[in-house]
């Protein structure tokens, strides 16, 4: 479960580098290299922030991790693993190339980063992949740190589990958008120092 998620997430670097290289533009290639450096540097903290959750649950299986968090919300992993959750959340913003970590797509410096030469459906597929990745990361964050499909209280289990998971995902998607609207972009050296 968790290892497969981390392995599949790290493959996104190849798509971005190949997209910047194949557009035959130096600005696109520069944006792709910036994006690859950013994603690779934040992959390590993203993976290491999950080690505490896996040790607590004694498993790397998503279902076992959610079953470990059964009960009320004070059994959820974000309470004993608050530092791991904060690190995972910040690294996920950088992995998603969202503001304030959207330096590969910095319009002021690199036009649109690795997507400079793409229009129409190709550009649409990149944007679609970015938002699908945001939904997947929100689902993983809700599953690993916030009880997955478990209700916050035992008495609230009359509501189906998928509704709780979707509500938690929507909260994180809202949080990503809220951060994008309020926090300004960092410089590239600040981004790497935070990593």
Buried (B, 14 or more C-beta within 10 A) or exposed (E): BBEEBBEEBBEBBEBBBEBBBBBEBEBBBBBBBBBBBBBEBBBEBBBEBBEBBBEBBEBBBBEEBBBBBBBBBEEBBBEBBEEBBEBBBBBBBBBBBBBBBBBBBBEEBBBBBBBBBBEEEEBEEBEEEBEEBBEBBBBBBBBBBBBBBBBBEEEEBEEEBEEBBBEBBEBBBEBBEEBBEEEEBBEBEEBBEBB
